[in-house]
């Protein structure tokens, strides 16, 4: 599975929800159609700015999170300690 697959699926889902073809969306986002097709298909050669242009055009954002499980101290900091 491509590491960006969940993001690319969100992009495609949002595009389809707006009733846009790849060509119509690419034109509206200022991205060449073939470049957008490569992005949506997960082509590893696609530039990161293309991803951000597509996200911005759809009103989507990316949030980052640290890898791994949070420590008990971090959970207590986030949610309080009720024990």
C-alpha positions in Angstrom: 0.0 0.0 0.0 1.3 3.4 -0.9 1.9 5.6 2.2 -0.2 8.4 0.8 -3.1 6.1 -0.1 -5.5 7.4 2.6 -4.9 11.0 1.6 -5.2 10.2 -2.1 -8.5 8.4 -1.4 -9.8 11.5 0.4 -8.8 13.7 -2.5 -10.6 11.5 -5.0 -13.7 11.2 -2.8 -13.8 15.0 -2.3 -13.4 15.5 -6.0 -16.2 13.1 -6.9 -18.5 14.5 -4.2 -18.2 17.9 -6.0 -19.2 16.1 -9.2 -15.9 16.9 -11.0 -14.0 14.9 -13.5 -10.3 14.7 -13.2 -10.0 17.1 -16.1 -12.4 19.6 -14.7 -10.8 19.5 -11.3 -7.3 19.7 -12.6 -8.2 22.8 -14.7 -9.9 24.5 -11.7 -6.9 23.7 -9.4 -4.4 24.9 -12.0 -2.8 21.5 -12.4 -2.2 19.8 -15.7 -4.6 16.9 -16.2 -2.0 14.3 -16.6 -0.1 15.5 -13.5 -3.4 15.3 -11.5 -4.0 11.8 -12.8 -0.5 10.7 -11.6 -1.2 12.2 -8.2 -4.5 10.4 -7.8 -3.0 7.1 -8.9 -0.2 7.4 -6.4 2.7 7.9 -8.8 5.8 8.4 -6.6 7.2 10.9 -9.0 4.5 13.4 -8.4 5.7 16.6 -6.7 4.6 17.6 -3.2 3.3 21.0 -4.5 0.8 19.2 -6.7 -0.5 17.4 -3.6 -0.9 20.7 -1.8 -2.6 22.5 -4.7 -5.1 19.6 -4.9 -5.8 19.8 -1.2 -6.2 23.5 -1.2 -8.5 23.5 -4.2 -10.7 21.0 -2.3 -10.5 22.8 1.0 -8.7 19.9 2.7 -5.8 20.0 5.1 -3.3 17.5 6.4 -2.6 17.1 10.1 0.5 15.4 11.4 0.8 13.1 14.4 3.8 11.5 16.1 4.3 7.8 15.4 3.8 5.2 18.0 1.7 5.1 21.1 1.6 8.0 23.5 3.1 7.5 26.9 0.9 7.5 30.0 2.4 10.8 31.0 1.3 12.3 27.6 -2.2 10.8 27.9 -2.5 12.3 31.4 -1.3 15.7 30.0 -3.9 15.5 27.2 -6.9 14.1 29.1 -6.2 14.8 32.7 -5.6 12.2 35.4 -8.9 11.0 37.0 -7.3 8.2 39.0 
